[in-house]
Amino acid sequence: MSSDALLQRAKALGLHGLVAQWSELAERPWIRELLDCEEAERRRRSLERRVRNAKIGRFKPMADFNWSWPKAIDRPAVEELFKLAFVTEPANVILVGPNGVGKTMLVQNLAHAAILAGHTVKLCSASAMLNHLAAQEGANGLQAALRRYCAPQILVLDEVGYLSYDTRHADLLFEVVNRRYGEKPILLTTNKPFAEWNDVFPNAACAVALVDRLVHASEIVKIEGDSYRLKEAQERAAAKAKSRRSS
């Protein structure tokens, strides 16, 4: 690597003392190793920070996803999402399906893949975000909280539709969606088709506009099936019952 290329790396790293004395130090044999170590350490710290800030939580890897369990799922479409093209397009990703079919597991894995690719991510339940925004007092506090959800390159909103929200919450969700619209993607899971979102936001005038912005140029994956968590719970109960009978 040329001396000029090494100098540009030193400048990018903000090693001002090294840059100031470059004419004297450029030919030292340890320069490249120093730059390599500094870049590697910054990548490591950056990854740790992005993982910590994302708050993905514990999750099962995609290798554990039981593709045979859902009655209907577009596996090629899901696997295509892991190429992360939706980040640069940008396009929202919406997973629609009943409780327990793996929607949260899928978005957690997508979020983790995006972090490894260098993107910033924030994951939270829809209720947690909306309650946090609604609790802000004053315009300045609300604007700061909105920036918290609009700054990351990817916002993951889990469990939209499990609770009903008043007009205030609907307006806040619309504000977040509108601020990210066409610029930064939202990954969203919901147990209700969009035709039923009036039940989620029963008195909200913005419900139609909210759905319109979410689905525009989005990737929508529908999953059909029974709850895998319920299946696992029943299997555990059956195993315990069998163990008790044999003891």
ABEGO torsion letter per residue (X at the ends): XBAAAAAAAAAAAGBAAAAAAAAAAAABAAAAAAAAAAAAAAAAAAAAAAAAAAGAEBBBBAAABBAAABABBBAAAAAAAAAGAAAAOBBBBBBBEBBGAGAAAAAAAAAAAAAAAGBBBBBBBAAAAAAAAAABBEAAAAAAAAAAAAABABBBBBGBGABBBBAAAAAAAAAAAAAABGABBBBBBBABBAAAAAAABAABAAAAAAAAAAABGBBBBBBBEBBAAAAAAAAAAAAAAAAAAAX
